[in-house]
Amino acid sequence: MPSQRTAATGKDGKKPPGQWAALTLRWLWASWGAMAMKLRTLILCLAAPAVLAAENNTQLTRSVTLRSCIERALADNLEIRFERINPSIAHWGIVQQSGVFDPALAAGISYSDASTPLSAGGESLSRNFNTSLGLTGLLPTGTGYGLTVNDSRSGGTGINDYLYTGALTLSLSQPLLKNFGLDANLAPIRVARKKRDIALQNFALLVMNKITEVSKAYYELVYAIEDHKAKLEDLNRAKQLLEENRKRVQVGVMSPLDVTQAEAGVAEREEAVIIAERAIKDNENALKRLITTDVRSLQGEVLVPVDYPLVEMVEADLVRSTRTALEQRPDFIAAKHELERRNILVQYTRNQLWPELDLQASYSMNGLTYTGFDTLTARQLGNDTPAWGVGIAIRFPLGNRQARANYNIARLDREQALLTLKQLEQDIVVQVDNAVGRLQTNLKRVEATRAASRLAEESLQAEQTKLRAGTSTSFLVLQAQSQLAAARSAEIRARADYSESLVELARVEGTTLQKNNIVLDDRF
């Protein structure tokens, strides 16, 4: 009976050379895949201690808390150090304006010796010795005062004894229209005080903003680290799937295409890990820039956050937060101080529209003697020869354009300050509304993403079980892994956003300093 040939045999009953080549290639492919996987694992195990040792030798790890970062930022930040000087400058501005009321003490002494030729021949001699002492100043009511003592000793031709004369004079000048009263004369001091109050609020605002920036940067670094961990877990799952697929190909229950798909999934996730590592470095540099004046001093150090945010239910009350913001926001308080400063300037420039009408008075006690300065002083105090005077002086600039221009400029500036205050009030209302809304939204996101992560993990486990049973594919498992990775990244992002929304709500409320237990020293 002739032998029957099959498609798998040749004329001599043996397999064709091409089929033997294909089988050999498949066996080499499976063997090489398993061998490469084992070799890669062995190399990583042998190299890991050396790599870790090298990293430990070149990089230092610094554990940082949020509080330590804030304290270091407030102590070393150049912008804060610059702004800290402005309240001191404003304080000395008050001292400068108050110096207008400092009394001035003046004294003088002179001696002259002169000879004058006479028409009849000869010369006339005169010798004079003069002393003066005076105290002048200005009172907050606008009253100008002066107390002067003038003594002189005269001698010369025709005078047997020296002649001593002197006068003790008190003079007063009181404005009746322009520069009258406390409001007009204390206006520069009140303006300077408002400038200091504004400088203090601007400094507080800058400190609050820096605390907010540091807190957000800290939470962004936490997010980057957690996201990197999630992507590493996703990469390890993909590697595990790749190893399992290679084993299945070896035993002939899976096609090489599944291995290729798994390898593509590993490569994709390795790229995601690389990007996540770069994100950690970028966020770490951003935090370093905020907490030190010299970033180079922290180069080579790895910042490791200690305070991981906890999601806690925070009651958000829009009405209460808005009222708090309008009472405590430094920028709003500064805007109100600016409006008050403008009001003071309007009142002052309105007073300057009046003409100068001053009431002037003086009283003098005079004396004369030939016996000496001591006798002269006694006669002055005895008030034997008093002199007094009173009068009115008026000065009115024709046109008065400078005063009118100053008044209208101050009035328009006040109107602008009022509009700025109203605009800022509306901005604060919107900012608080948005901050409260984001806080509530992010809290819901945390709950939703947490559930999504749990369901994605359950879905992945189900797909892995089906794959082992042969009812699923590597593509579907990789898809489920990607969904789980995306869900966990979204959950981490939602937690970070919730923590940052708490920080932002404190900023828009103006309660950042209180919530961080920071008290600013206003003694400048």
C-alpha positions in Angstrom: 0.0 0.0 0.0 1.6 3.3 -1.0 2.4 5.7 1.7 0.2 8.8 2.0 2.0 12.2 2.0 0.8 15.1 4.1 1.4 18.8 3.7 3.9 18.7 6.5 6.2 16.0 4.8 8.2 15.8 1.6 8.6 12.9 -0.8 10.9 11.1 1.6 8.5 11.6 4.6 10.6 14.3 6.1 9.6 17.9 6.8 10.6 20.5 4.3 13.7 22.7 5.2 11.5 25.9 5.3 9.3 24.5 8.0 12.2 23.3 10.0 13.6 26.9 9.8 10.3 28.4 11.0 10.1 26.1 14.0 13.7 26.8 14.9 13.2 30.5 14.8 10.1 30.2 17.0 12.1 28.2 19.5 15.0 30.6 19.4 12.6 33.6 19.9 11.0 32.1 23.0 14.3 30.9 24.4 16.0 34.2 23.7 13.1 36.1 25.3 13.2 34.1 28.5 17.0 34.3 28.6 17.0 38.1 28.1 14.4 38.5 30.8 16.5 36.5 33.3 19.7 38.2 32.2 18.1 41.7 32.7 16.9 40.8 36.1 20.3 39.5 37.1 22.0 42.6 35.9 19.6 44.9 37.8 20.0 42.9 41.0 23.8 43.1 40.7 23.9 46.7 39.7 21.3 48.0 42.1 23.5 48.2 45.2 26.3 50.0 43.2 23.8 52.5 41.8 22.2 53.2 45.2 25.7 53.6 46.8 26.6 56.1 44.0 23.4 58.0 44.5 23.9 58.2 48.3 27.5 59.5 47.8 26.4 62.2 45.4 23.0 63.3 46.8 21.9 64.1 50.3 18.4 63.6 51.4 16.7 66.4 53.4 13.4 65.7 55.1 11.3 68.9 55.1 8.1 69.8 56.8 5.7 72.4 55.4 6.3 74.5 58.5 10.1 74.5 58.1 9.7 75.5 54.5 7.5 78.4 55.4 9.8 79.6 58.1 12.9 79.4 55.9 11.1 81.2 53.1 10.1 84.0 55.4 13.6 84.3 56.8 15.6 84.1 53.6 13.3 85.4 50.8 14.8 88.4 49.2 11.5 90.0 48.3 10.3 89.8 51.8 13.5 91.2 53.1 13.1 94.1 50.7 9.5 94.7 51.6 10.3 94.5 55.3 12.2 97.8 55.0 9.2 99.8 53.8 7.4 100.1 57.1 10.6 101.4 58.7 10.9 104.0 56.0 7.3 105.0 56.6 8.0 105.2 60.3 10.8 107.7 59.8 8.5 109.6 57.5 6.3 110.2 60.5 9.3 111.4 62.5 10.2 113.6 59.6 6.8 115.3 59.5 6.6 115.6 63.3 9.9 117.5 63.2 8.1 120.5 61.9 7.0 121.2 65.5 10.5 120.9 67.0 11.6 124.2 68.5 14.8 125.8 67.1 17.4 127.4 69.4 19.5 130.2 67.9 22.4 132.1 69.4 24.8 134.6 68.2 27.7 136.8 69.3 29.6 139.5 67.5 32.1 142.3 68.1 32.9 145.3 66.0 35.6 148.0 66.3 35.2 151.0 63.9 36.9 154.3 63.5 35.3 157.2 61.5 37.2 160.3 60.4 35.7 163.6 61.6 35.4 166.7 59.4 37.1 168.9 62.0 39.9 166.5 62.2 40.6 163.4 64.3 38.4 160.3 64.3 35.4 158.9 66.1 35.8 155.4 67.7 33.0 152.9 68.4 33.2 149.5 69.9 30.2 147.2 70.1 29.7 143.8 71.6 26.4 142.0 70.9 24.9 138.8 72.0 21.6 137.2 71.1 19.7 134.1 72.1 16.4 133.0 70.7 13.9 130.1 70.7 11.4 129.8 67.9 8.9 127.2 66.9 5.5 126.2 65.7 2.5 124.7 67.6 0.1 122.2 66.2 -2.6 124.9 66.1 -0.5 126.8 63.6 0.7 129.3 66.2 4.2 130.5 65.6 6.2 131.7 68.6 9.5 133.3 69.2 11.3 134.3 72.4 14.5 136.3 71.9 17.0 138.0 74.1 19.3 140.7 72.6 22.0 142.4 74.7 24.7 144.8 73.6 27.5 146.7 75.0 28.6 150.0 73.3 31.5 152.2 73.9 33.7 154.7 72.1 34.5 158.4 71.6 32.4 160.6 73.9 31.4 157.6 76.1 33.1 157.5 79.5 31.5 154.2 80.5 30.1 151.3 78.4 26.4 151.6 77.6 24.5 148.3 78.1 21.2 147.9 76.3 19.0 144.8 75.9 15.5 143.5 75.1 13.6 140.4 76.0 10.9 139.9 73.3 8.0 137.4 73.0 6.4 137.3 69.6 3.3 135.3 68.4 1.7 134.8 65.0 -1.6 133.0 64.6 -3.1 132.1 61.2 -6.8 132.8 61.1 -7.7 131.3 57.7 -5.0 129.4 55.9 -3.1 126.9 58.1 -5.5 127.5 61.0 -6.2 124.7 63.4 -5.1 121.2 64.1 -6.5 119.6 61.0 -4.4 121.7 58.6 -1.2 121.6 60.6 -1.3 117.9 61.6 -2.4 116.7 58.0 1.2 115.8 56.9 1.7 113.7 60.1 -1.7 111.9 59.5 -0.8 111.3 55.9 2.6 109.8 57.0 0.8 107.5 59.5 -1.5 106.3 56.8 1.5 105.5 54.6 3.0 103.5 57.4 -0.3 101.6 57.9 -0.4 100.9 54.1 3.2 99.7 54.2 2.4 97.3 57.1 -0.6 95.9 55.2 1.5 95.5 52.0 4.1 93.6 54.0 1.5 91.3 55.5 0.0 90.7 52.0 3.4 89.8 50.7 4.0 87.4 53.6 0.6 85.8 53.0 1.3 85.4 49.3 4.7 83.8 49.9 3.2 81.4 52.4 0.6 80.5 49.8 3.3 80.0 47.1 5.4 77.8 49.4 2.4 75.7 50.5 1.3 75.1 46.9 4.8 74.3 45.8 5.1 71.9 48.7 1.9 70.1 47.8 2.9 70.1 44.1 6.1 68.3 45.1 4.1 65.8 47.1 1.8 65.2 44.1 4.8 64.7 41.8 6.3 62.1 44.2 3.0 60.3 44.6 2.3 60.4 40.9 5.8 59.0 40.2 5.1 56.1 42.6 1.8 55.4 40.8 3.5 55.3 37.4 6.2 53.0 38.8 3.5 50.6 40.0 1.9 50.8 36.5 5.3 50.0 34.9 5.9 47.0 37.2 2.4 45.7 36.3 3.2 46.0 32.7 6.6 44.2 33.2 4.9 41.4 35.0 2.4 41.0 32.2 5.3 40.9 29.7 7.0 38.2 31.7 3.8 36.1 31.9 3.1 36.5 28.2 6.6 35.3 27.3 6.1 32.2 29.4 2.7 31.6 27.7 4.4 31.9 24.3 7.0 29.3 25.3 4.3 26.8 26.2 2.5 27.6 23.0 -0.8 29.0 24.5 -0.2 32.6 23.3 1.0 34.2 20.1 4.2 36.4 19.9 1.9 39.4 19.1 0.8 39.5 22.7 4.5 39.7 23.7 4.9 42.6 21.3 1.9 44.4 22.7 3.2 43.9 26.3 6.6 45.3 25.3 5.0 48.3 23.8 3.1 48.8 27.0 6.3 48.6 29.0 8.0 51.2 26.8 5.1 53.5 27.0 5.1 53.3 30.8 8.8 53.8 31.0 8.4 57.1 29.2 5.7 58.1 31.7 8.1 57.3 34.6 10.8 59.4 33.0 8.5 62.3 32.6 7.3 61.9 36.2 10.9 61.9 37.5 11.5 65.2 35.6 8.3 66.6 37.2 9.7 65.8 40.7 12.9 67.6 39.9 11.1 70.7 38.5 8.8 70.9 41.5 11.7 70.4 43.8 13.6 73.3 42.2 10.5 75.5 42.4 10.3 74.8 46.2 14.1 75.4 46.6 13.8 78.8 44.8 11.2 79.9 47.3 12.9 78.8 50.5 16.5 80.0 49.9 18.3 83.0 48.6 21.0 80.8 47.1 19.7 77.8 45.2 23.2 76.5 44.6 23.5 75.8 48.3 20.8 73.1 48.0 22.0 71.6 44.7 22.7 67.9 45.1 20.2 67.7 47.9 16.9 65.8 47.5 13.9 67.3 49.4 11.7 64.7 50.9 8.3 66.1 52.1 7.2 64.8 55.5 3.7 66.3 55.7 1.4 64.5 53.4 -2.0 66.2 53.0 -5.0 64.6 54.7 -8.4 65.0 53.2 -10.6 66.3 56.0 -14.1 67.7 55.7 -14.0 71.5 56.1 -17.2 73.4 56.4 -17.3 76.2 53.8 -19.6 79.1 54.5 -19.7 81.6 51.7 -21.3 84.4 53.7 -18.9 84.0 56.6 -15.8 83.8 54.3 -16.8 86.9 52.4 -17.3 88.9 55.7 -14.0 87.6 57.0 -12.2 88.6 53.8 -13.7 92.2 53.9 -12.5 92.5 57.5 -9.0 90.9 57.3 -7.7 91.1 53.7 -4.5 93.2 53.9 -5.0 94.6 50.4 -8.6 95.7 51.2 -7.5 97.3 54.5 -4.6 99.0 52.6 -7.1 100.3 50.1 -9.3 101.8 52.9 -6.2 103.4 54.4 -5.4 104.9 51.0 -8.9 106.3 50.7 -8.6 107.9 54.2 -5.2 109.3 53.2 -6.8 110.9 50.1 -9.5 112.4 52.3 -6.9 114.0 54.5 -5.2 115.5 51.5 -8.5 116.9 50.2 -9.2 118.6 53.5 -5.7 120.0 53.6 -5.7 121.3 50.1 -9.2 122.8 50.7 -7.7 124.8 53.6 -4.9 126.0 51.4 -7.4 127.8 49.2 -7.9 130.5 51.8 -5.7 133.6 51.8 -3.1 134.0 54.5 -4.6 136.1 57.3 -2.3 136.2 60.4 -2.8 137.8 63.7 0.6 139.1 65.0 1.5 140.3 68.5 4.7 141.0 70.4 5.7 142.1 73.9 9.2 143.3 74.8 10.9 144.2 78.1 13.8 146.7 77.5 16.6 147.8 79.7 19.5 150.2 79.7 22.4 150.7 82.2 26.0 151.7 82.5 27.0 149.2 85.2 27.0 145.8 83.5 25.0 143.0 82.1 23.7 141.8 85.5 22.1 145.1 86.2 20.7 145.2 82.7 19.0 141.8 83.2 17.5 143.0 86.5 16.0 146.1 84.9 14.6 144.0 82.0 12.9 141.6 84.4 11.7 144.6 86.4 9.7 145.6 83.3 10.4 149.3 83.7 10.2 150.1 80.0 7.9 147.6 78.2 6.9 147.7 74.6 4.1 145.8 72.8 2.4 145.7 69.5 -0.4 143.9 67.7 -1.3 143.7 64.0 -2.8 141.8 61.1 -1.0 140.6 58.0 -2.8 139.4 54.9 -1.4 137.8 51.7 -3.6 136.7 48.9 -2.1 135.3 45.6 -3.9 136.6 42.6 -5.5 133.8 40.6 -4.5 131.2 43.3 -4.0 128.7 40.5 -1.6 126.5 42.3 -3.8 126.0 45.3 -6.9 125.4 43.2 -5.0 122.8 41.0 -3.7 121.0 44.1 -7.3 120.8 45.5 -8.8 119.5 42.3 -6.0 116.9 41.9 -6.5 115.7 45.5 -10.3 115.5 44.9 -9.9 113.5 41.8 -7.3 111.2 43.4 -9.8 110.6 46.2 -12.5 109.6 43.6 -10.1 107.2 42.0 -9.2 105.7 45.4 -12.9 105.2 46.1 -13.5 103.5 42.8 -10.4 101.2 43.4 -11.8 100.2 46.8 -15.2 99.4 45.3 -13.6 97.4 42.5 -11.4 95.5 44.9 -14.5 94.7 47.1 -16.2 93.1 44.1 -13.1 91.2 43.2 -12.9 89.9 46.7 -16.5 88.7 46.6 -15.8 86.8 43.4 -12.5 85.4 44.6 -14.1 84.1 47.8 -17.0 82.6 45.8 -14.6 80.9 43.5 -12.4 79.6 46.3 -15.3 78.2 48.2 -16.7 76.6 45.0 -13.3 75.0 44.2 -13.0 73.7 47.7 -16.4 71.9 47.4 -15.7 70.7 43.9 -12.3 69.3 44.8 -13.7 67.5 47.8 -16.2 65.8 45.5 -13.4 65.0 43.1 -11.5 63.3 45.9 -14.5 61.1 46.6 -15.2 60.4 42.9 -11.6 59.6 42.0 -11.2 57.3 45.0 -14.2 55.3 43.8 -12.9 55.3 40.3 -9.5 54.0 41.4 -11.2 51.2 43.4 -13.4 50.2 40.4 -10.5 50.4 38.0 -8.4 48.1 40.2 -11.3 45.6 40.4 -11.7 45.8 36.6 -8.0 45.1 36.1 -8.1 42.1 38.4 -11.1 40.7 36.5 -9.3 41.1 33.1 -6.2 39.4 34.5 -8.3 36.5 35.7 -9.9 36.2 32.3 -6.5 36.4 30.6 -5.2 33.5 32.6 -8.4 31.6 31.7 -7.8 32.4 28.0 -11.0 34.5 27.6 -9.2 37.9 27.4 -6.3 39.5 25.5 -3.1 41.3 26.5 -4.5 44.4 24.8 -7.5 44.5 27.2 -5.3 43.9 30.2 -3.0 46.8 29.1 -6.0 49.0 28.6 -7.3 48.1 32.1 -3.8 48.9 33.5 -3.8 52.3 31.8 -7.3 53.0 33.2 -6.1 52.2 36.7 -3.0 54.3 36.3 -5.1 57.2 35.0 -7.6 56.8 37.9 -4.9 56.8 40.5 -3.1 59.8 39.0 -6.5 61.6 39.0 -7.0 60.7 42.6 -3.6 62.0 43.6 -4.2 65.2 41.6 -7.6 65.6 43.3 -6.1 65.3 46.8 -3.4 67.8 45.9 -5.9 70.2 44.5 -8.1 69.9 47.6 -5.1 70.8 49.8 -4.2 73.7 47.6 -7.8 74.9 47.5 -7.7 75.1 51.4 -4.5 77.2 51.1 -6.2 79.4 48.4 -9.3 79.9 50.6 -7.2 81.0 53.5 -5.5 83.5 51.2 -8.6 85.1 49.8 -10.1 85.2 53.3 -7.0 86.9 54.6 -6.6 84.3 57.3 -3.3 82.7 56.1 -1.2 84.2 59.0 -3.7 83.0 61.7 -4.0 79.5 60.3 -0.2 79.2 60.2 0.2 80.7 63.7 2.3 83.6 62.4 2.3 87.0 64.1 4.0 89.9 62.4 6.0 92.4 64.5 4.7 95.9 63.6 7.3 97.7 65.7 9.4 99.4 63.2 
